[in-house]
Amino acid sequence: MKMNLQYCAIFAGFLLSFTLVASAQDKVYTLEDAYRAALGSNETVNIAEEDVSQSESRLDQAGTYFYPRLVANSAYTRFNETLPSSGGPFLFQPTEQFQAALVLTQPLYTGGRTLAALRAAKQLREASRDSLSVTKQDTLLKTAEAYYGVLKAQKSIEINRHALERMEHHKQVTEREAATRKTKTNVSSLLRANTLVSQARINLIRAQDRLKVARERLSLLTRLPKDALVSEPVSADQPGETLETLQTTALNTRDDYAGSKLSQSIASENVTIVKGAHHPQIYAEAGVSYQDSHPALITDAKGVYYGGFRLQVPIFEGGLMKAEVSEANSKVRQAQLTTDFLRKSIESEVQEAYVNLETVSSVLDTAKLQLDYAKGNFDAVEGLFAQGLAPSLSLIDAEQALDQAENELMNAGYDRQMAILKLKKSIGMLRSDNSETRVSTLMNP
């Protein structure tokens, strides 16, 4: 009895572990899962995040120049002899000497460069955040392309498998005809059917290879398992605005365009920083010093306190200021040209994405009609062929037309989804959104 209970416990444990493994293997990943995985593991995104972290540190560095600097220094010196060597009350070089000082310096006026540097650091932080957003959107688009690539490859395998089944069925019918009536026409039809079956198998093998490549690319971007099951996303909504409205929206929402304008502002602040470095500088200083010598000097002091102001005025620098300001102004003009070029590029990119979406949508509508026609034609020809009223060549043509129509519809459907995402990316509104993805019931097994 006890042994039976042990066997039951072992069997129950094995059954439970098998169920857990099976459920883990059957987990279905959504497009949103792929987005999250890509954003969490992509090195390009991590690099952009480090840029943001560095810009935060630079902002902290710029703020430190408003605070005073407190510097402590000390020195110990040993001389080979005293001067004068005979000693006396006028000794000015001892044998040993120790010096120490504590100096506090507060900048009062630096030509405006301290405030300009702080403003530039804030703008640089915002620009780095914009760059991070652009990097994330690029990653999302690449992830979506890889995700839809897997779906397209899976659908292609299904289409090619159905095509193979139809051709094998046609081959069986042709074999029966050739066995019943061994005419040259029937033998030729059988040879043609064998050739087409072989071609259908080749197409299926190639489709399976494309699926392996697509899964590898998706895994590379997201770190998801290479054999991960993916679900069909909900069809994205096509933007209903006009082209002109979308172009205006892009200029208002594109993070790279906002970052370009910030770079232009940073270049302007850099002109102030360069000029300020050549203006008079005023500092307030205070300190305490200590000096002890052996033998003792008349200048020794156990504690001397002092305070005052220091003015630094550049008089002649060999034209350095003119050269540096000229370079800074050139960078301002360069930033302006870059922003203008980017504006034109964005408008062109939105137009291209908009036209491409319209084209793909038209192709999708036509592909649906084409598939309906191809199915009707295949059913009709197949019925006639079964009655001996249509040659095998007509059935082959109908089957190939149906296969082409299925592939056209499949490609157009996924191409339209990618066209919508590319249009959203072109206007700066491609985001990871849970509402655009159907959550699988197997997400929490």
N, C-alpha and C positions, 0 to 999 in steps of 0.2 A: 504494500500500500504506500509506504514511504517512498519507495523508488518511483512509483507511478506519479506521485506528487512532484518529485524532482524533475522527471521527464516533462511533465506539464509546464513546470516553471521555466525550464530551459526552452521549450518550444514557444511559450508565450513571449519570452524575451527575444528570441530570434524573430518571431513574427512582428514584434513591436519595432525592432531595429530595422527590419526590412521595410516596414511601412514608413518610418521616418526617412530612410534613404530615398525611397521612391517619391515621397512628397517633396523632398529637397530637390530631386532631379527634375520634378515636374513644375518647379517654380517658373512662373512666366514673368518676364521683365517688360515693363512698359517703356514708352519713350521718355517719360518723366524719370524713371529709374536710370535710364542711360544718361540723361542730362545730369542728374545729381552725381552719378559715378564719375562722369567726365570732369565736372567742375571740381570734384574732390581729389582727383588723382592726376590731372593733366599738368605736366611740367610747365607748359607755357603760362597757364593760369597761376601756378605757384610763383613763377618768376615775376609776373606782374604784381602779385600780392607783396612780394619782397620790395618791389619798387615803391609801393604805397608805404610800407614800413620805413623805408629809407627816407621818403619825403617827410614823414612825421618826425624823424630824427633831425632832418635838416631844419625843420621849423623850430624845433627845440633849440638847435644850435643858434639860429638867428635871434631867438629871444634872449639868449645869454648875453648878448652884447649891450643890453640895456642895464645890466647889473655891474657893480664895481668888481675890479680884480684885486684880490689880496694875495701878495706874493711874499714868501719868506725865503731869505737866502743867508748863507753863512760861509765863512772861509777861515782856514787856518794856514798860516805861512810861517816857515822857518828859514831864517837867513844864515849865511855862513859867518857873518860877523856884524858887529854894531858899527854904525857910522854916526859920528866919528869913532874910530876904534878906541880912543882913549876914554870915551864916555863923557860924562859931564851933564850940565843942565840943558844943553841944546841938542840932545840926542834925537835924530830923526829916523834912524833905522834900528829897530830892536833885534834881538835874537829870535824871539817868537812873538807872533801876533795873532789874535783871534778877533774876527769881526762877524757881526750878525745884524740883520735888519728885517723889519716887517713893513712892507709898503702897500698902501691902499690907493688904487687909481680908479677914478670915475670919469668915463667919457661925458663931456658936456655938449660938445658940438662936433660932428663928424662930417659935415657937408651934406647931411640928409641921407647918407648911404645906409645908415643903420635901419631907419624906417623903411627905406626902399627895399633893403634886403629882407626884412620881415614880410612886407607885402608880396615880394616875389616868392618867398618860401611858402606862403599860404596859397598862392596861385599854382605853384608847382605841385603842392599836395593835391589840389583839385584836379590838375591835369593828370596826375598819376592815377587818381581814382577813375577819371574818364578813360584812361588807357586800359585800366583793369576791366572796365565794363565792355570796352570794344573787344578785348581779348576773350572775355567770357562769351560774347555773342558769336565771335568767330568759332569758338569751340563748340557752342551749341549747334551752329549750322553744320560743321563738320560731323558732329555726332549724329545729327538728323540724316545727313547724307549716307553715313555708314549704316544707320538703323534701317532706313528705307532700302538701302542696298541689300541687306539681309532679307527683308520682306520680298523685294523684287526677285531675288534669287530663289527663294522658297516657292514663290508663285510660278516662276519659270519652270522649276522642276515639276510642279503639279501639271502645268500645261503640256510639257513635253512627255510626261508619263501618260496623260490621256491621249496624246497624239500617237504614242507608241502602241497603246492598247487598240486604237482605231486601225492602225496599220497592220497590227497582228491579226485583228479580226478580218480585215480585207485579205490578208495573206491566206488565212484559213479558207475563206470563200473561194479564192482563186485556186487554191490547191484542190478543192473539191471539183471545181470546174475542169481543171487540167487533168484530174484523174478520170473524170467522166468522159471528156472529149479531148483527146490528145492532139489538138490542132496546133499549128505554129503560132496562131494568135494567142491561144491559152497559155502555151509555154512561155511566150514573150511576156504575157501579163504576169505570170508567176515569177519570172526573173525580175521584172520591174518591181513587183511587190516585195521580193526578198531584198532588193536594193534599198527600197524605201524604209523597210523595217530596220535595216542596218543603219541607215542615215538617222532614223528616229532614235535609235539607241545611242549613236554618237552625240546627237543633240542633248540627250538626257545626261550622258556622262559629262559633257561640257557644262551643263547647267549645275550639276552637282559640284563640279570643280569651282564654278563661280560662287557657289554658296560657301564653300570652305574659305575662299579668299575674302568674301564679304564678312564672314564671322571673325576671321583673323583681324581685319581692319577695325571692326567694332570693338573687339576685345582690346586691341592696342590703344584705342582712344578712351575706353571706359574701364578697363581692367575687369570686365564681366567675364564669366566663363565662356570659353570658345564654343561650347555646345549649348549656350543659353537659349531658352525658348523666348521668343519675342511676340508681342501681341499687336494687333492692328490698331493704330491710333484712330481716334475720332477725326473725321475730316475737318480740317481747319477752315474757318470762315474766310472768304475772299474779301479784302477791303473794298468798300463800295465808293470811296472817294474818287474824285477825278485826279488825273495825272498832276495838274497844277497844284491841287491841294496836297497831294502826297509829297511833292517836291518841297513845298513850304513846310510841311510837317517834318520832313527829314532835316532841314536846316535848323529847326527848332529843337529837335530831339536827338540828333546824332551826336554821340559822345566824342567821336574823333573831331568833329567840326568845332564843338565847344572847347576841346583840348587845344585845337589849333589857334583859336582866338585867345586862349589863355597864354599860349606860347608867345603870341604877339605882344600881349600885355607884359609878360615877363621880360621880353627883349627891351621894351620901353623902360621898365624899371632898371634894367642893367645899365642903361645910359646914365641914369641918376647915380647909380653906384659908382660907375667909372669916373664921372665928374667929381663926385664927392670925395674920392680918394685924393684929388689934387687941390681941394679947398683947404683953407686953414683949419686946423684941428685944435680943440681946446679940451684940456683934461684938468681935473682937480686931483691933487695928490696929497697924501698925508702918510706919515710913517714914524717909526721909532728905530733908532740904531744903537748898537752896542759895540765898543772896541776896548780890548784889553791887551796890553803889550808887556813883554818882559825883556829887558828892563822897561819900566814904565815910561811912556811918552807924555808930553804936555798935551797932546791931542786926544789922549784916551778919554773916553766918556762911557759911563756905566749905563746911561739911558738918556738919549737925546730925542725929543719929539719935535716934529716939524710938520708944516702944512702949507699949501699954496696952490698956484695954478700954473699950468704949462701950456704955452702956445707954440704950435708948430705950423710954420708958413712955408710952403714950397715956393721957391723963387725961380730957379732955373732947372729944368729937367731934360733939356735937349729935344723938346718937341714930343715928349712921351704922352702928355695929356692929349694933344691933338690927334696923335696916331690911335690911341686907345678909344677916344670918343668917335673917331671916324669909323673904326671897326664896329663899335657898338651900334651906331646908326645904320651901318650896312646890314647888320643882323636884324634890325627892326624892319627895314625894307624887305629883306628876305622872308621874314615871318609873314609880312603882309601879302607877298606874292604867293607864298605857300597856302595861306588861307583862301585867297582868291581862286587858286587852282583847285583846291579841295572842294570849294563850293561848286565849281563847274563839274568836277568829277562826280560829286554826289548827285547833282541833278541828272547827269547822264546815266549814272548807275540806276537811279530810280526809274528813269524812262525805259531803260533796257529791261529791268525786272518787270515793269508794268506791261510792256509789249509782249514779253515772253510769257507772262501769265495769260494774257488774252489769247495768244497763239495756242498755248497748250490746252486752254479751256475749249477752244474751237476744235482742236484735234480730238479731245476727249468726247465731245458731242458727236463728231463724225465717226469716231471709233465705235461708239455704242450702236449707231445705225449699221455700220459695217459688220459688226458681230451678229446683229439680228439677221441681216441679209445672208451672211455666211452660214449661219445655223439653218435657216430656211432652205438654202440651196443644198446644203449637205444632206439634210433629211430627205429632200425630194430626190436627189440623185441616188442616195443610198437605197430608197425604196424602188426606184427604177432599175437600179443595178441588181437588186434581189430578184426582180421579175424578169431579168434578162433583157430589159429595154434600154439599158445604157451601158456603154463600154467601161472597162475598168479605168481607162485614162480619165474619163469624166469624173469618176469617183475620186481618183487621186487628186485631180485639180481641185475638187470641192473640199477634200480634206486639207490640202495645203492652204487653201484660202481661209478655211476655218481656223487653222493653226496660226496663220498670220494675223487674222483678226483678233484672236484671243491675246496674242502677244502685244499687238498694237494697243488694245484696250488696257491691258495690265500696265504697260509702260506709260501710257498717257495718264492713267489714274495716279500713279506714284509721282510722275513728273509734275503733275498739277500741284500735289501737296508740297513738293520741294519748291515749286515756283512761288507758292504763297509764302513759304518760310523765307525765301530769298527776298521777296518784296518787303516783308516785315523787317528783315535784316537791313535792307537798303534804306529804310526810313528810321532805323534805330529802335525798333520796337519788338525785336525778337527776344523774348524772355522765357525762362522756364516757368510754365504755367500748368498747374494741375488740371485746370478746366479743359485743356486741349488733349488730355490723355485719358483713355479709358482704363480704369484701375481693374486689374484682373482679380477674380475671386480667389485666385491661388497666391495672392501676394502675401498673405499671412496663413500659411498652411498649419 
